[in-house]
Amino acid sequence: MTAAPDLASRPDELAGIPFDLRPELQAHEPPEARGTTRDDVRMLVSRTASGDIGHHSFADLPGLLLPGDLVVVNNTATLPAAVPLPTATCAAPMTVHFSTAMPEGDWLVELRSGTGGTSAPFSGGAAGDRLELPGGAVLRLDRRFSARLWRGRLSTAVIPYLLRHGQPIRYSYVPSAWPIEAYQTIFATWPGSAEMPSASRPFTPEIVTRLVSRGISIAPVTLHTGVSSLEGGEDPYPESFDVPASTARQVNLTRRAGGRVIAAGTTVVRALESAALRDSRPGSAVTGSRLCDGGPVSAAAGWTSHVVTSQTGVAAVDGLLTGLHEPRSTHLWMLAAFTTEVMLRRCYQAAAEDGYRWHEFGDVHLLLP
């Protein structure tokens, strides 16, 4: 796995930003619950070259991009990846979050005490434990993958099981349950993500039509994202991805013609930058850290452990549309590859002061060169 940067240089240690995430800065429900549309969210726009920071609505996106630009989206579909354990299985209410499929066929899973939005990480469990799940399935814990995640194996095929017995993952800032449709983007095609690639949630057919009418192309990649509630100091883990040949070709042609490649989400950045590694090959795992020197993106698929930071830089992506990330989120390492730490600090200060909303149902941030 690509080594994470030293703590002293990690951009998640951004001093001076009011990162208490008070309740009014958290999105507790999707915009549709207020009787509006998905694209009715705000968008902070930062331009690294000029240092400008602007406040927009997401509906302004087509006018902020340029003809010849390419927007790359993640077409993964969100699974109902939370499974409450039957009360007879354990003394207190517990839930299993199925996070990430691994190459060997097992899954990374998280045990949580409680259910729904009131659950919290559970530190117990032991290798060899067998947990009885609804519908007669059994989850066997193999070994710890990290302090919070286990490698485990379900007695039946995981995705069909979750589609029948699972619920969407939600956390305490979302007090009400929402159907799985609320956690899907309009690009969702291939089920596999534990949590929604939320940067693309505000897209609507109308926004896509306006983008295409302006001469801005859209291309898909797939990256199945795991649970995103990484704790401080916890490195990102491997995720399954696929950059098809058609998308690789569009990325290369766009950059060759002087257009910009805009990633709709950190998951897209990870997929494209993994495909830009010299040792990327279809069907292989991507574990290296050597970037092509401005070279083309190739079709690539497998499991990637590549961690994008200010130290690795970016080779395939010029701009990023993303949500607003929590103070110690490892996603902030990636944002520092697109802008300076000073600029990033200014952006988050502006977002907090102007009442932007965090989390998957919240506002977004467009980082342009």
Helices and strands as residue ranges (DSSP letters): G 7-9, G 23-25, G 31-34, E 42-47, E 52-57, G 58-60, H 61-64, E 70-74, E 76-78, E 82-84, E 94-101, E 107-113, G 116-118, E 120-121, E 130-132, G 134-136, E 138-144, E 149-154, H 158-165, G 180-183, E 190-193, G 198-200, H 205-213, E 217-224, E 239-243, H 245-256, E 261-264, H 266-275, E 300-304, E 319-323, H 331-335, H 341-353, E 364-368
